[in-house]
Amino acid sequence: MLATLASDRVLDAAYAWLCAQRRHWPANADVWGLRFRWLAEKAAIRQTLLAGHYRFAPLTRITKSDGQCVHVWSARDALVLKALAIVLGGVLPVSRRCVHVKGHGGAKAALRAVTGALPDHAFVLRTDVKAYYDSIDQYRLLDLLAAHIKDRDVLNLLWQAMRRTVTWGGLFRDCRRGIARGCPLSPLLGALFLSGLDAEMQRLGLFYVRFMDDVVVLAPTRWTLRRAVKRLNAVLAGLGLEKHPEKTFIGRVEKGFDFLGYHFTPQRLSIAEDTRRRFREQLARLYEQGCTDREPVHLGKYIRRWVAWARSGLAHNPDLTDVIPVPGVCNAGSLLKAAASAGSRHGWRAVTSVEQPIRTDAPCPPEQARTARFNCAG
């Protein structure tokens, strides 16, 4: 397996992924040095991997403008992690009902499956795991990996990726629980850790779909749903996990439930209220930061991408009405009023003028975007 990991095919595929993922990174990022010396770097990475001496560097902790903290791998380490994900994708057993894994259909496949199954089921269990990535037991995960991977050097790399070190401000912290967010290997590891839950739900014979730790189980009767809830609780307790209390719904389908940003009822599929709220908050955030001439274009791009995402989940059911909260041609004035309303809670007021509507189905060049002027209250 280590020879496959260090092969030209796998390393070149991981390199192409890295170039695409970090193509907009700052000029001083290490990815540009890796790209400049790629042939020499590839030979060095291959030699170190085959010798079993590769070591991951500490992750760098970065605080984003919105206050969120992210841990960033070096370009070299991210490439090796992606190579591991490519190789292990064909080795680790992952249920077809775990749709977030590449090749299993993704979120939209889950939406189609749930929508198609709703008419035949009266009860639903919708839940997700509280702080899933941060709660994964590294030793349990390593045992699961060792059952399918016999190469000790590969297991050593996986253990290093889990038992990572994070640095910031001259301090170093060893992560002794959980797996890294934003790591190309994490979706696969997260899928494997809950493989026991996939097997239990399959034995029950109920409709079941999972996107990472977001779970939906549909049952025809109350008693079958209770059995599913009991099995799920037992599996999570055995793994040291627990359901998220605020994101768990157990009851009748007719009451409606949220899943992957959408709201399901027997009559229709629509955008979840929390999704709409986050959309308005992000609009307000972009609106408040719009102190340059280019910011209106960024706001228009965000609106178009959000609407495209919303439509992609609803397009498979043409009989539904009220599926998109934003029409094909957005009225920029109404959107800016919504943004200003949310932004005013943070002490901002805005004076805007609209030159052209923001089209959500066509490019919005700078000269056709709406303009806005921002002032800080007080």
SULGI-V336930 format. One record per run of one state. SS is the DSSP state (alpha for helix, beta for strand, coil for the rest). FROM is the first residue (numbers start at 0). TO is the last residue. Records with the same first field share a line. If there is no record, write none. Layout:
SS->FROM-TO + FROM-TO
This chain:
coil->0-0 + 5-6 + 21-28 + 36-36 + 51-57 + 63-67 + 72-73 + 88-96 + 98-104 + 120-121 + 129-130 + 135-136 + 146-150 + 162-163 + 168-169 + 174-184 + 193-193 + 204-205 + 211-212 + 219-220 + 238-241 + 243-243 + 247-247 + 255-255 + 259-260 + 264-267 + 271-271 + 288-293 + 314-327 + 330-330 + 346-346 + 353-356 + 359-364 + 368-369 + 376-377
alpha->1-4 + 7-20 + 29-35 + 37-50 + 74-87 + 105-119 + 131-134 + 137-145 + 151-161 + 185-192 + 194-203 + 221-237 + 244-246 + 252-254 + 272-287 + 294-313 + 331-345 + 365-367
beta->58-62 + 68-71 + 97-97 + 122-128 + 164-167 + 170-173 + 206-210 + 213-218 + 242-242 + 248-251 + 256-258 + 261-263 + 268-270 + 328-329 + 347-352 + 357-358 + 370-375
